[in-house]
Amino acid sequence: MQDSYLPTDDQSEELKHFEDSLQMELDPDRVAILAFVFTSGGIREWNYYCGDMAQVAERINAALADSPNLPITLSSLSDADWSEMRKVLSQCK
């Protein structure tokens, strides 16, 4: 990442490929729905809504099986009323 912590053009292309791979694995049968993405401080964070975190982890591993090792951290929190999504949308107004 550049000094601004934003990705270079090459990194942006790699991130797009990564995101596309996730979408092809998670979205067709709605195992997880991509809600929003943050890029800040040299990190890109994809935020999905899902029901079964174990199934999502399994699908992510399948999607990235042929990719180079990447530093990926999966975490989850309960957000049944989509309050995090509402926070993001309120910032877009």
SETI-427310 format. One record per residue (C-alpha): residue number from 0; residue in one letter; z, x, y. Coordinates in nm, 4 decimals. Example, Ala and Ser with C-alpha at 12.3 -4.5 7.8 and 13.67 -1.06 7.14 Angstrom:
2
num/residu/pz/px/py
0/A/0.7800/1.2300/-0.4500 $
1/S/0.7140/1.3670/-0.1060 $
END
This chain:
93
num/residu/pz/px/py
0/M/0.0000/0.0000/0.0000 $
1/Q/-0.0680/0.1127/0.3530 $
2/D/0.1982/0.1940/0.6118 $
3/S/0.1971/-0.1736/0.7147 $
4/Y/0.2986/-0.2627/0.3572 $
5/L/-0.0150/-0.4727/0.3298 $
6/P/-0.2533/-0.3964/0.0457 $
7/T/-0.5618/-0.1829/0.0954 $
8/D/-0.8997/-0.3408/0.0241 $
9/D/-0.8986/-0.1880/-0.3263 $
10/Q/-0.5459/-0.3120/-0.3919 $
11/S/-0.6398/-0.6581/-0.2647 $
12/E/-0.9236/-0.6693/-0.5164 $
13/E/-0.6857/-0.5664/-0.7981 $
14/L/-0.4351/-0.8317/-0.6891 $
15/K/-0.7090/-1.0958/-0.6823 $
16/H/-0.8092/-1.0013/-1.0382 $
17/F/-0.4424/-1.0168/-1.1452 $
18/E/-0.3943/-1.3597/-0.9863 $
19/D/-0.7181/-1.4915/-1.1365 $
20/S/-0.6024/-1.3748/-1.4815 $
21/L/-0.2750/-1.5617/-1.4387 $
22/Q/-0.4491/-1.8746/-1.3167 $
23/M/-0.6896/-1.8786/-1.6118 $
24/E/-0.3951/-1.8573/-1.8523 $
25/L/-0.1417/-2.0856/-1.6808 $
26/D/-0.3324/-2.3495/-1.4869 $
27/P/-0.5811/-2.5225/-1.7227 $
28/D/-0.3113/-2.7132/-1.9103 $
29/R/-0.0549/-2.6950/-1.6275 $
30/V/0.1935/-2.4681/-1.8033 $
31/A/0.2705/-2.3489/-1.4498 $
32/I/0.1410/-2.4513/-1.1082 $
33/L/0.0917/-2.1857/-0.8408 $
34/A/0.2740/-2.3136/-0.5343 $
35/F/0.2656/-2.0214/-0.2887 $
36/V/0.2270/-1.6441/-0.2634 $
37/F/0.4146/-1.4019/-0.0366 $
38/T/0.3007/-1.0489/0.0488 $
39/S/0.5590/-0.8452/0.2359 $
40/G/0.7283/-0.5082/0.2254 $
41/G/0.4828/-0.3680/-0.0286 $
42/I/0.5454/-0.6511/-0.2762 $
43/R/0.3404/-0.9555/-0.3718 $
44/E/0.5345/-1.2517/-0.5066 $
45/W/0.3677/-1.5411/-0.6879 $
46/N/0.5752/-1.8585/-0.6923 $
47/Y/0.4982/-2.1072/-0.9662 $
48/Y/0.6558/-2.4352/-1.0651 $
49/C/0.6948/-2.4640/-1.4410 $
50/G/0.8945/-2.6381/-1.7078 $
51/D/0.9287/-2.3774/-1.9816 $
52/M/0.9910/-2.0212/-1.8590 $
53/A/0.9621/-1.8766/-2.2120 $
54/Q/0.6160/-2.0288/-2.2531 $
55/V/0.5123/-1.8972/-1.9105 $
56/A/0.6313/-1.5453/-2.0005 $
57/E/0.4380/-1.5637/-2.3280 $
58/R/0.1224/-1.6727/-2.1459 $
59/I/0.1599/-1.4000/-1.8814 $
60/N/0.1915/-1.1380/-2.1546 $
61/A/-0.1246/-1.2755/-2.3168 $
62/A/-0.3143/-1.2784/-1.9864 $
63/L/-0.2212/-0.9182/-1.9104 $
64/A/-0.2451/-0.7715/-2.2607 $
65/D/-0.5460/-0.5571/-2.1673 $
66/S/-0.4193/-0.4646/-1.8191 $
67/P/-0.2484/-0.1402/-1.7290 $
68/N/0.1308/-0.1499/-1.7259 $
69/L/0.2492/-0.3058/-1.4027 $
70/P/0.5987/-0.3388/-1.2628 $
71/I/0.6480/-0.7138/-1.3118 $
72/T/0.9732/-0.9032/-1.2802 $
73/L/1.0046/-1.2671/-1.3849 $
74/S/1.2842/-1.4793/-1.2499 $
75/S/1.3515/-1.8490/-1.2265 $
76/L/1.5602/-2.0957/-1.0351 $
77/S/1.5996/-2.4686/-1.0511 $
78/D/1.4123/-2.6523/-0.7746 $
79/A/1.3615/-3.0052/-0.9079 $
80/D/1.3071/-3.1481/-0.5596 $
81/W/1.0580/-2.8739/-0.4606 $
82/S/1.2736/-2.7682/-0.1635 $
83/E/1.1260/-2.4157/-0.1606 $
84/M/0.7770/-2.5605/-0.1342 $
85/R/0.8918/-2.7827/0.1509 $
86/K/1.0295/-2.4762/0.3331 $
87/V/0.6930/-2.3015/0.3021 $
88/L/0.5035/-2.6094/0.4209 $
89/S/0.7344/-2.6521/0.7200 $
90/Q/0.6407/-2.2983/0.8304 $
91/C/0.2716/-2.3913/0.8207 $
92/K/0.2963/-2.6685/1.0789 $
END
